């Protein structure tokens, strides 16, 4: 499928709906966004499900933490682990956590890749296997070593150097960053190269359907294969179900939420 796709705000649905696709992707963050761009460019019919809303942080920036967290984060940034010991900070907006992270971009450490291979039996993810993919995404997202630290970071660097400690600069996915320091509230300049600014618009441009305010609730299985997603529409606040249901039948299901 080529040509311009569309955006469906599920909060506006007045009836249930069934959609057919080659691929349905749950989540529009780093994993979902990249998958959507690649698969849409390959000509597949792609549907992207996002529980949050489509928000352009340039046009309507919220630079106060409490309202920004309520608007952009799952559970206001306080989703607990099962044991309640840790709060998991997770975006709930088109672009996922790439909208609210602090633009730190580093390649998956080799010890982590070895752990995945040795403990979980995942092959094909050695550093040399992933190198071309890392390089491609670094170019795509403008990942570079940041040469203009804020004064607080510069102070840390000078202190570490004086103490003889080893340190380095974080690579960041930004273009035109003004060092405003509002990364966690959504970039008011649009300098952060999150999925909302890069892969999701590209996927929609190649024909993908982006469905917002739509919560995936159930994966349907048939003969040990995922064949559909059942989802429920949320109201404009993003908190309460409207009662409208959406089913997406697909040849492939990608869970990236």
JOSULFEN-V544441 format. One record per residue. PSI is psi in degrees with one decimal (none if undefined). Layout:
BEGIN
psi:PSI
psi:PSI
END
This chain:
BEGIN
psi:125.6
psi:167.6
psi:170.2
psi:134.6
psi:-149.9
psi:168.5
psi:127.5
psi:117.3
psi:104.0
psi:-19.4
psi:-18.8
psi:-0.9
psi:137.7
psi:6.3
psi:164.5
psi:160.3
psi:146.8
psi:132.1
psi:139.8
psi:140.8
psi:163.9
psi:-42.0
psi:133.5
psi:132.1
psi:123.4
psi:110.1
psi:138.7
psi:21.0
psi:-149.3
psi:-50.8
psi:-47.2
psi:-39.8
psi:-45.1
psi:-43.4
psi:-43.7
psi:-42.5
psi:-46.9
psi:-46.0
psi:-36.3
psi:-40.9
psi:-26.6
psi:-2.6
psi:7.3
psi:151.0
psi:112.5
psi:134.7
psi:127.8
psi:123.8
psi:130.7
psi:126.1
psi:-30.8
psi:-173.0
psi:166.6
psi:111.1
psi:124.8
psi:105.2
psi:-10.1
psi:-40.1
psi:-28.8
psi:63.9
psi:141.8
psi:104.4
psi:19.0
psi:136.4
psi:-47.3
psi:-52.3
psi:-33.3
psi:-42.3
psi:-39.9
psi:-33.1
psi:-33.9
psi:-15.5
psi:148.8
psi:131.6
psi:32.9
psi:24.0
psi:13.8
psi:37.8
psi:119.7
psi:156.2
psi:171.4
psi:-34.1
psi:-0.5
psi:9.6
psi:-23.4
psi:138.5
psi:124.7
psi:114.3
psi:114.2
psi:131.3
psi:148.7
psi:82.6
psi:158.3
psi:123.1
psi:-13.2
psi:-143.5
psi:-12.8
psi:-15.3
psi:-31.2
psi:0.5
psi:178.4
psi:25.6
psi:19.1
psi:121.1
psi:113.3
psi:152.1
psi:148.9
psi:123.9
psi:144.6
psi:-37.3
psi:-34.7
psi:-42.7
psi:-40.4
psi:-37.9
psi:-44.1
psi:-39.3
psi:-49.8
psi:-37.7
psi:-38.6
psi:-2.7
psi:25.9
psi:116.4
psi:162.7
psi:11.2
psi:29.8
psi:160.8
psi:-39.9
psi:-29.2
psi:-37.7
psi:-14.1
psi:-48.5
psi:-30.1
psi:-42.1
psi:-47.4
psi:-41.5
psi:-45.2
psi:-31.2
psi:-39.3
psi:-42.8
psi:-39.0
psi:5.8
psi:37.0
psi:120.5
psi:160.0
psi:128.4
psi:120.5
psi:2.2
psi:74.8
psi:151.7
psi:159.4
psi:-35.2
psi:-39.8
psi:-36.2
psi:-37.8
psi:-42.5
psi:-42.6
psi:-43.7
psi:-37.4
psi:-42.4
psi:-41.4
psi:-41.2
psi:-33.1
psi:-5.6
psi:19.1
psi:150.8
psi:132.7
psi:168.7
psi:170.2
psi:140.0
psi:139.2
psi:143.7
psi:148.0
psi:80.9
psi:152.9
psi:115.2
psi:28.9
psi:136.0
psi:12.2
psi:41.1
psi:-27.0
psi:16.8
psi:24.4
psi:-43.0
psi:-6.3
psi:8.8
psi:125.0
psi:120.4
psi:-12.0
psi:-12.9
psi:20.1
psi:-31.1
psi:126.9
psi:62.7
psi:177.3
psi:-27.0
psi:-21.8
psi:-10.2
psi:-82.6
psi:-36.6
psi:-48.8
psi:-36.8
psi:-41.9
psi:-44.6
psi:-38.2
psi:-26.4
psi:9.5
psi:-0.3
psi:152.1
psi:123.4
psi:117.4
psi:117.1
psi:165.8
psi:44.6
psi:116.3
psi:117.7
psi:128.9
psi:-27.6
psi:138.2
psi:127.5
psi:131.8
psi:146.2
psi:119.0
psi:47.9
psi:28.8
psi:132.6
psi:128.1
psi:-10.8
psi:158.3
psi:133.3
psi:129.0
psi:160.9
psi:137.8
psi:146.1
psi:156.2
psi:173.6
psi:-24.5
psi:-18.5
psi:7.6
psi:-42.0
psi:136.1
psi:145.0
psi:-15.0
psi:-13.6
psi:138.2
psi:148.1
psi:132.3
psi:133.0
psi:111.7
psi:131.5
psi:153.7
psi:-31.5
psi:144.9
psi:127.4
psi:121.5
psi:113.5
psi:47.2
psi:none
END
